[in-house]
Amino acid sequence: MATVVIEARKRDKSGTRNARQYRREGLVPGVFYIDGKEAVPLLFDAKNLSNFLSHTRGLVELEISGEKAALECVLKEVQYHPVTDEPLHVDFLGVKMDEKIEIQVPLILKGTPEGVKTGGILEHLVRQLTIECFPGNIPNILEVDVSGLAVGKSVRVGDLKYENIAILNDPNETVALVELPKAAISELEEMPQEAEITEPEVIGKGKEAEEQEEQE
């Protein structure tokens, strides 16, 4: 898996007022940190960062202007503007290649389920997985093939298997399922049940039976 590179420069000023000024200049504040060391305040080009965030979730090489060696890290957290959805702040966590790390990775559904072809609807319930692995094994995305799902069938976390990766989500959590549309379910519920067949009630005796009783 190719490692993605992102560039940054060190940030001299902190605080809300300075952060707003940086954003007006087309820069996004951020920070790099690793256990046992002081955090490094950074600035990222807003356009480059937005492009990076739309494509990358795996191992990252962070190149800081003025530093000789790139830093191995992963994207840990992003703060977005509630209206414009633009990134306001990013955190990068440094990693050690020989130590496992816990990280969240997007989960993508692959294929068209058989149940959808016959009128069902695919529900995608889990869109990211929490995994543990070595940094060199971090995937950008994880895929699950749902093409074999019929109506009423589902995929759970416990059904998923990937090499060199441990999934930390609840194994019983439903990832995806195929179900009938609500309109179809309503129609089935509203269909009248078959009337129960019963023997007719005898409400009177026939004429011949009455005459026979009189002769006796």
C-alpha positions in Angstrom: 0.0 0.0 0.0 1.4 3.4 -1.1 1.9 5.9 1.7 0.3 9.3 1.2 2.3 12.5 1.7 1.0 15.7 3.1 2.9 18.9 3.7 2.7 21.4 6.5 4.6 24.2 8.2 5.0 25.0 11.8 2.5 27.4 13.4 3.8 30.3 15.5 0.6 31.7 16.9 -2.3 30.0 18.7 -5.7 31.0 20.0 -9.1 31.5 18.4 -8.4 34.9 16.9 -5.2 33.8 15.2 -6.9 30.6 13.9 -9.6 32.7 12.2 -6.9 34.9 10.6 -5.1 31.8 9.3 -8.4 30.5 7.8 -8.9 33.8 6.0 -5.5 33.3 4.5 -6.4 29.9 3.1 -4.7 27.9 5.9 -6.0 25.3 8.3 -4.5 25.0 11.9 -3.5 21.5 13.0 -1.3 19.6 15.4 1.0 16.6 15.3 1.5 14.6 18.5 3.0 11.3 19.6 3.2 9.7 23.1 6.0 11.1 25.2 6.7 14.2 23.1 5.4 17.7 23.0 2.7 18.4 20.4 3.8 20.4 17.3 1.3 23.1 16.1 1.0 23.2 12.3 -0.6 24.9 9.4 -1.9 23.2 6.2 -2.9 24.6 2.9 -6.7 24.5 2.9 -7.1 23.2 -0.7 -4.5 20.5 -0.4 -5.9 19.4 3.0 -9.5 19.2 1.6 -8.3 17.0 -1.3 -6.3 14.8 1.2 -9.3 14.4 3.5 -11.6 13.3 0.6 -9.2 10.4 -0.4 -7.0 9.3 2.5 -7.5 7.3 5.7 -4.4 5.2 5.9 -0.7 5.7 6.8 0.5 9.2 6.2 4.0 10.8 5.8 3.8 14.3 7.2 6.5 16.6 5.7 7.1 19.7 7.9 8.9 22.5 6.2 12.4 22.9 7.6 12.5 19.3 9.0 14.7 16.7 7.3 12.7 13.5 7.9 9.0 12.9 7.3 6.9 11.8 10.2 4.9 8.6 10.1 1.4 9.2 11.3 -2.3 8.7 10.9 -5.2 11.2 10.7 -6.7 11.1 14.2 -9.4 13.8 14.2 -11.0 16.5 12.0 -13.2 19.4 13.1 -15.5 20.7 10.4 -17.5 23.9 10.1 -21.2 23.0 10.9 -22.5 24.9 7.9 -19.9 24.9 5.1 -18.4 21.5 6.1 -14.9 23.0 5.6 -12.1 21.6 7.8 -11.3 23.9 10.8 -8.7 21.9 12.6 -6.9 18.5 12.1 -5.0 16.2 14.5 -2.3 13.8 13.3 -1.1 11.0 15.6 2.5 9.8 15.2 2.9 6.0 15.1 5.7 3.5 15.5 5.8 0.9 12.8 6.4 -2.0 15.1 3.5 -1.1 17.4 -0.2 -1.8 16.7 -2.6 1.1 16.6 -6.4 1.4 16.9 -8.0 3.4 14.2 -11.3 3.8 12.4 -11.6 2.9 8.7 -14.5 3.5 6.2 -16.5 0.4 5.3 -17.7 0.2 1.7 -20.4 -2.1 0.3 -19.5 -3.8 -3.0 -22.0 -5.4 -5.5 -25.7 -5.3 -6.0 -27.6 -7.8 -3.7 -29.8 -10.4 -5.2 -32.6 -9.1 -3.0 -32.4 -5.7 -4.5 -32.9 -7.1 -8.0 -36.2 -8.6 -6.8 -37.5 -5.5 -5.2 -35.8 -5.3 -1.8 -33.9 -2.3 -0.4 -30.3 -2.4 0.9 -29.7 -0.8 4.3 -26.1 0.2 5.0 -25.9 0.4 8.8 -22.2 0.4 9.7 -20.1 2.8 7.6 -16.8 2.5 9.5 -15.0 -0.1 11.5 -12.7 0.3 14.5 -9.7 -1.9 13.8 -6.3 -2.7 15.4 -3.2 -3.5 13.3 0.3 -2.4 12.6 0.6 1.0 10.8 1.9 -0.6 7.6 -1.3 -2.7 7.3 -3.8 0.2 7.7 -6.1 0.2 4.7 -7.7 3.3 3.2 -11.0 1.5 3.1 -12.5 -1.9 3.8 -14.9 -3.6 1.4 -17.6 -6.2 2.0 -19.3 -8.1 -0.9 -23.1 -8.0 -0.5 -24.1 -9.3 -3.9 -25.3 -12.6 -2.5 -27.8 -11.1 0.0 -31.4 -12.1 -0.5 -34.4 -10.3 1.0 -34.4 -10.8 4.8 -30.7 -11.6 4.9 -27.9 -9.6 6.5 -24.2 -9.3 7.1 -22.9 -8.9 10.7 -19.5 -7.7 11.9 -18.7 -11.2 12.9 -19.0 -12.3 9.3 -16.1 -10.1 8.2 -12.6 -11.3 7.8 -9.5 -9.4 6.7 -5.8 -10.3 6.7 -3.6 -8.7 9.4 -6.5 -6.8 10.9 -8.5 -7.3 14.1 -12.0 -5.8 14.1 -13.0 -4.3 17.5 -16.7 -3.6 16.8 -19.4 -5.8 18.4 -19.5 -9.1 16.3 -23.3 -9.1 16.5 -23.6 -5.6 15.0 -25.5 -5.6 11.7 -23.4 -4.1 8.9 -26.0 -4.3 6.1 -29.3 -6.0 5.3 -31.8 -6.3 2.5 -35.5 -5.8 3.4 -38.8 -5.2 1.6 -39.9 -1.6 1.0 -42.2 -0.3 3.7 -45.1 0.0 1.2 -44.7 -3.7 0.4 -44.7 -4.6 4.1 -47.9 -2.5 4.6 -49.7 -4.2 1.8 -48.9 -7.6 3.2 -50.1 -6.6 6.6 -53.4 -5.2 5.2 -54.2 -8.3 3.1 -57.4 -10.0 4.5 -56.8 -13.3 6.1 -58.6 -16.4 4.6 -62.0 -16.9 6.3 -62.1 -19.9 8.5 -64.3 -22.7 7.1 -66.9 -23.9 9.6 -69.7 -26.4 9.4 -73.1 -24.7 9.0 -75.2 -24.6 12.1 -78.4 -26.7 12.1 -81.3 -24.3 13.0 -84.2 -26.6 12.4 -85.3 -30.1 11.6 -86.4 -31.1 8.1 -90.1 -31.9 7.4 -89.5 -35.6 6.9 -87.7 -35.9 10.3 -90.7 -34.1 12.0 -93.2 -36.5 10.4 -91.2 -39.5 11.4 -91.1 -38.3 15.0 -95.0 -37.9 15.0 -95.5 -41.5 13.8 -93.3 -42.9 16.5 
